[in-house]
Amino acid sequence: MCDTYSHALCNVAATGAPDGSYGLFSERNPAAEGPLRVPTSWDFEGSASKDPSYPAGIYDVFPRDQWVRDLEQGPLNRRAWVMQERFLSTRVLHFSASQVFWECLEHTSGELFPDGIPPIARPFWLEDSQKLKQAVFQSQNSDKEKWHDSLYSSWQVFVRSYTRCGLSDEGDKLVAINGVAQLLSKTAGVEFVGGLWHSRLLQELCWMRVTDYGDKNLFPTFYPQNWRAPSWSWAGTNVTAHPGNVRHHVGPRCSELQPKVSVEEIVVDAHDSGQLKHASLTLRGEPLHAIFIQGKKGEDSPTSSSKLICGRSAITAKHDYNRTPFELIFDNPDQVIQPQEELVFLSIYTCCNCTALSSRPTRYMMALALQAQNAEKTQYKRVGLLEMQDSGLDFYMEHKTGKECSVTLV
């Protein structure tokens, strides 16, 4: 299949078709898709730093989200297998519900803009699912490290877009992008473990669920009925995965970013197709054992608050406050934590210099939230991501175990 799409001269896509009963062409009103020509009799003077100035004249008004609305979010491109097919194709002619679009490595255009989609109408970087494709085939120049950074950043965007897509067979989560993984391995030497980028595994572990997005038609449950990937991988869930806020701390902006765990062992057994048979990950660090209590909104409390309790000490987070001490984002928003059930939190990164992200310095930490899977507490399942700052980080450092131990995630 990979060779079929990558060797084709041009692939034709029924991007606007909801299912196989539809063809390439849709009923439409071409005039409604064209620009609205508006004459103006006034001058607009923008600020020198932000907005340009526009003299009086005739302007074309058009919806700037056409590419995202009709192509990126088109019915066909909401299918997981199509993400790979589109990635491998050298040229694609998209028949969307509104117009025909052209896409290749050098050019993107449509009926409205046959000479090229203008920058203002191109997708925002987090919605550009083909950013990875551009990064793979762009010139590496002499700075290979910079190219790898660009490649990884684009991979994060690809995963976010991919996890929004539906599957007819939910077991195909990793199989449906095995061709992408093989190409990345061939061109950049990238190795994947359970769907995560091996050389940046700690950063990859800090993914989190997108809290403001969900499509119950595509994702009726938050977890697949049958095991397909470990809990520490986004591939083990049906949620839309966000790369997490750690991406803001990597690189020159935050020179004091420190890993707090080491990788002790990775065990992965997979078929050639990419489908996993088994996977586990053992990390070594200093965990925090605490009870988490989720507050509920009510008439007496219009905002929700949560607590972390460790022995006789506790810390509270009110979620109407931007600078809350901690926030626990469960991978499953319907996660049930039993009363007095102890969770294990394992710090992955800390950062003590975040002035690029805040008006004042902040101490910041990212940790995995884990739930014991057996009575012996030898294996743990990831259930969420914990973010802590300032007093929250102090709470963790004060109440952590104080000695390193091995934690195995399944």
TORDO-98712 format. One line per 2 residues: their letters; for each residue x, y, z of C-alpha. Coordinates in steps of 0.02 Angstrom, whole numbers, plus 50000, padded with zeros to 5 digits. Each point is the difference from the previous one (the first is absolute). Last residue first. Layout:
residues N
A> X Y Z | ...
***
This chain:
residues 410
VL> 50106 49937 51562 | 50109 50113 50105
TV> 50137 49932 50113 | 50063 50114 50139
SC> 50178 49979 50066 | 50048 50091 50158
EK> 50100 50154 50047 | 49999 50063 50177
GT> 49917 50148 50082 | 49825 49928 49985
KH> 49927 50166 49944 | 49918 50108 50134
EM> 50106 50158 50004 | 50044 50002 49815
YF> 49819 49974 49949 | 49933 50136 50115
DL> 50134 50122 49941 | 49949 49965 49820
GS> 49821 50043 50044 | 50058 50158 50088
DQ> 50084 50060 49838 | 49929 49897 49857
ME> 49925 49829 49973 | 49936 49908 49845
LL> 49933 49824 50022 | 49967 49889 49849
GV> 49873 49860 49998 | 49951 49819 50033
RK> 50165 49909 49964 | 49989 49820 50055
YQ> 50117 49926 50129 | 50086 49835 50031
TK> 50088 49932 50154 | 49869 50060 50123
EA> 49987 49829 50083 | 49811 50014 49997
NQ> 49998 50026 49813 | 49971 50139 49873
AQ> 50056 50150 50105 | 49942 50168 49930
LA> 50120 50129 49930 | 49996 50188 49972
LA> 50151 50051 49897 | 50092 50157 50052
MM> 50039 50170 49924 | 50082 50135 50106
YR> 50014 50189 50000 | 50087 50136 50098
TP> 49938 50166 49937 | 50088 50163 49961
RS> 49888 50152 49970 | 49898 50061 49851
SL> 49991 49820 49942 | 50049 49889 49855
AT> 50173 50064 49955 | 50035 50027 50186
CN> 49994 49812 50027 | 50161 49972 50097
CC> 49992 49866 50134 | 49944 49851 49895
TY> 49959 49827 50062 | 49976 49844 49894
IS> 49932 49823 50016 | 49933 49999 50178
LF> 49911 49839 50047 | 49832 50013 50087
VL> 49930 49845 50083 | 49816 49996 50044
EE> 49926 49943 50165 | 49818 49957 50011
QP> 49921 50081 50154 | 49832 50008 49912
QI> 50009 49910 49831 | 50060 50095 49848
VQ> 49883 49989 49851 | 50063 50069 49834
DP> 49858 50076 49898 | 50118 50127 49921
ND> 50110 49854 49943 | 50181 50052 49975
FI> 49981 50096 50163 | 50067 50177 50007
LE> 50065 50039 50175 | 50033 50184 50029
FP> 50114 50070 50133 | 50044 50156 50099
TR> 49871 50106 49902 | 50069 50153 49912
NY> 49852 50027 49884 | 49871 49990 50139
DH> 49825 49938 49965 | 50061 49822 50025
KA> 50031 50017 50186 | 50144 49888 50051
TI> 50019 49941 50179 | 50152 49927 50088
AS> 49997 49875 50141 | 50108 49940 50143
RG> 49951 49876 50133 | 50059 49850 49900
CI> 50009 50056 49818 | 49839 50076 49938
LK> 49981 50081 49829 | 49843 50102 49986
SS> 49888 50064 49861 | 49891 50153 49977
ST> 49850 50037 49889 | 49925 50171 49979
PS> 49821 50054 50034 | 50011 49931 50178
DE> 49841 50014 50102 | 49890 49969 49848
GK> 50111 49857 49943 | 50162 49958 49913
KG> 50086 49841 50053 | 50169 49974 50082
QI> 50114 49858 49949 | 50093 49920 50145
FI> 50172 49925 49963 | 50087 49893 50130
AH> 50190 50005 49994 | 50157 49897 49973
LP> 50137 50107 49921 | 50131 49917 49893
EG> 50190 50015 50000 | 50070 49932 49836
RL> 50036 49847 49895 | 49892 49958 49851
TL> 49951 49828 49936 | 49899 49990 49839
SA> 49891 49859 49940 | 49937 49941 49830
HK> 49914 49844 49935 | 49934 49933 49835
LQ> 50001 50165 49908 | 49938 50029 49823
GS> 50133 50084 49894 | 49970 49889 49849
DH> 50163 49908 50033 | 49920 49937 50161
AD> 50053 50073 50167 | 50087 49958 50164
VV> 50057 50148 50103 | 50095 49995 50166
IE> 50083 50161 50052 | 50110 50002 50155
EV> 50079 50124 50120 | 49950 50166 49923
SV> 50056 50138 50117 | 49892 50118 50099
KP> 50009 50182 50056 | 50050 50080 49834
QL> 50055 50181 50026 | 49949 50156 49906
ES> 50116 50139 50059 | 50039 50079 49832
CR> 49820 50042 49964 | 49983 50104 49840
PG> 50154 49918 49922 | 49915 49832 49967
VH> 49859 49905 50083 | 49887 50096 50118
HR> 49857 50043 49882 | 49992 49818 49941
VN> 49969 49949 50180 | 49826 50072 49981
GP> 49927 49840 49930 | 50010 49918 49829
HA> 49808 49995 49994 | 49917 49832 49974
TV> 49821 49986 49939 | 49925 49857 50098
NT> 49972 49820 49947 | 50134 49931 50115
GA> 50146 49876 49995 | 50076 50089 49850
WS> 50034 50152 50111 | 50134 49892 50081
WS> 50028 49979 50187 | 49846 49888 50012
PA> 50080 49868 49891 | 49934 49963 49824
RW> 49868 49893 49914 | 49900 49925 50143
NQ> 49821 49956 49952 | 49843 50104 50026
PY> 50093 50159 49957 | 50005 50140 50131
FT> 49909 50167 50003 | 49839 49925 49935
PF> 49881 50056 49861 | 50146 50083 49909
LN> 49955 50038 49820 | 49816 50040 50027
KD> 50043 50064 50174 | 50107 50137 49926
GY> 50103 50088 50131 | 50098 50160 50025
DT> 50022 50123 50141 | 50107 49896 50118
VR> 50132 49941 49878 | 50073 49853 50093
MW> 50181 50011 50051 | 50171 49956 49933
CL> 50144 50006 50126 | 50066 49827 49957
EQ> 50065 50068 49834 | 50118 50118 50092
LL> 50073 49853 50095 | 50012 49896 49841
RS> 50094 50124 49894 | 50120 49877 49918
HW> 49862 49868 49995 | 49862 50100 49914
LG> 49841 49922 50068 | 49881 49881 49910
GV> 50035 49855 50118 | 50186 50025 49976
FE> 50050 50091 49841 | 50172 50016 49921
VG> 50045 50149 49890 | 50149 49978 49885
AT> 49957 50157 49902 | 49956 49943 49823
KS> 49975 49813 50024 | 49927 50006 50176
LL> 49887 50144 49953 | 49941 49901 49848
QA> 49967 49845 50105 | 49902 50099 50129
VG> 49892 50079 49864 | 49966 49827 49926
NI> 49954 49935 50173 | 49870 50137 50014
AV> 49843 49892 49983 | 50080 49855 50094
LK> 50020 50107 50156 | 49814 50032 50029
DG> 49944 49847 49901 | 49917 49911 50147
ED> 49855 50123 49992 | 49941 49920 49839
SL> 49891 50126 49907 | 50116 50136 50064
GC> 49963 50183 50036 | 50116 50150 49993
RT> 50033 50126 50138 | 50152 49900 50055
YS> 50078 50033 49830 | 49989 50189 50015
RV> 50086 50003 50169 | 50126 49870 49941
FV> 50043 50103 49845 | 50026 50157 50105
QW> 50122 49906 50112 | 50089 49931 49847
SS> 50023 50178 49936 | 50093 50047 50159
YL> 50106 49843 49980 | 50047 50041 49821
SD> 50042 50180 50042 | 50114 49941 50141
HW> 50077 49871 49883 | 50034 50136 49871
KE> 50082 50109 50133 | 50113 49855 50048
KD> 50045 49968 49817 | 50062 50176 49972
SN> 50094 49985 49835 | 49852 50021 49883
QS> 49865 49872 50041 | 49897 50054 49850
QF> 49815 49969 50024 | 49932 49826 49969
VA> 49964 49945 50177 | 49949 50173 50060
QK> 49871 50024 49862 | 49920 49833 50039
LK> 49999 50040 50185 | 49906 50163 49968
QS> 49868 49897 49912 | 49879 50000 50147
DE> 50000 50190 50008 | 49877 50032 50141
LW> 50130 50042 50135 | 50094 50110 49876
FP> 49847 50106 49960 | 49936 49952 49829
RA> 50032 50109 49848 | 49879 50140 49957
IP> 50110 50144 50061 | 50150 49926 49910
PI> 49912 50009 49830 | 49948 49834 49920
GD> 50087 49991 49832 | 49979 50059 49821
PF> 49830 49917 49981 | 49930 50093 50152
LE> 49811 49980 49999 | 50008 49839 49901
GS> 50131 49934 50118 | 50187 50002 50029
TH> 50141 49918 50096 | 50174 49992 49922
EL> 50174 49929 50019 | 49972 49838 50095
CE> 49834 49966 49915 | 49818 50047 50030
WF> 49864 50058 49881 | 49826 50047 50059
VQ> 49831 49982 49912 | 49855 50098 50073
SA> 49862 50006 50131 | 49963 49821 50055
SF> 50180 49948 49969 | 50074 49916 49846
HL> 50184 49990 50048 | 50132 49971 49865
VR> 50150 49925 50088 | 50183 49997 49949
TS> 50149 49908 50076 | 49890 49884 50102
LF> 50078 49923 50156 | 49926 50126 50122
RE> 49828 49992 49917 | 49996 49812 50014
QM> 50061 50008 50180 | 49865 50122 50055
VW> 49875 49902 49894 | 50021 49848 50113
AR> 49940 50102 50149 | 49839 50065 49924
RN> 49954 50181 50036 | 50083 50049 49837
LP> 49858 49920 49903 | 49867 50102 50092
GQ> 50089 50167 49969 | 50082 50079 50153
EL> 50169 50031 49917 | 49917 50031 49832
DR> 49836 50095 50013 | 50016 50089 50167
VW> 50190 50011 50009 | 50026 50058 49821
QD> 49847 50113 50004 | 50049 50084 50164
RP> 50037 50173 49930 | 49821 50026 49944
FV> 50009 50130 49860 | 49992 50189 49982
DY> 50079 50076 49844 | 50045 50183 50018
IG> 49968 50154 49893 | 50080 50164 50052
AP> 50041 50111 50148 | 50176 49974 50066
YS> 50043 49857 50117 | 50132 50019 50136
PD> 50086 49847 50072 | 49955 49935 50174
KS> 50128 49948 50130 | 50153 50105 50040
AS> 49967 50156 49898 | 49820 50010 50055
GE> 49871 49998 49862 | 49931 50149 49907
FD> 49840 49958 49909 | 49948 50117 49861
WS> 49819 50029 49956 | 49895 49988 49842
TP> 49989 49811 49990 | 49942 49891 49856
VR> 49958 49818 50043 | 50020 49852 49882
LP> 49933 49842 50082 | 50118 49858 49959
GE> 49934 49839 49923 | 49926 49859 50101
AA> 49821 50063 49996 | 50011 50031 49813
PN> 50046 49818 49972 | 49836 49941 50077
RE> 50025 49816 50036 | 49938 49826 49964
SF> 50143 49881 50029 | 50115 49910 49878
LG> 50126 49864 50040 | 49877 49861 50035
YS> 49890 49956 50148 | 49943 49826 50052
GD> 50173 49962 50070 | 49978 50116 50149
PA> 49995 50184 50055 | 50076 50057 49834
GT> 50085 50171 50009 | 50178 49936 49979
AA> 49960 49889 49852 | 50187 49986 49968
VN> 50093 49982 49835 | 50180 49942 50015
CL> 50129 50061 49874 | 50156 49921 49924
AH> 49984 49849 50114 | 50163 49933 50074
SY> 49967 50056 50180 | 49819 49941 50002
TD> 50027 49825 49931 | 50169 49978 50085
CM> 49922 50024 50172 | 49858 49880 49959
***
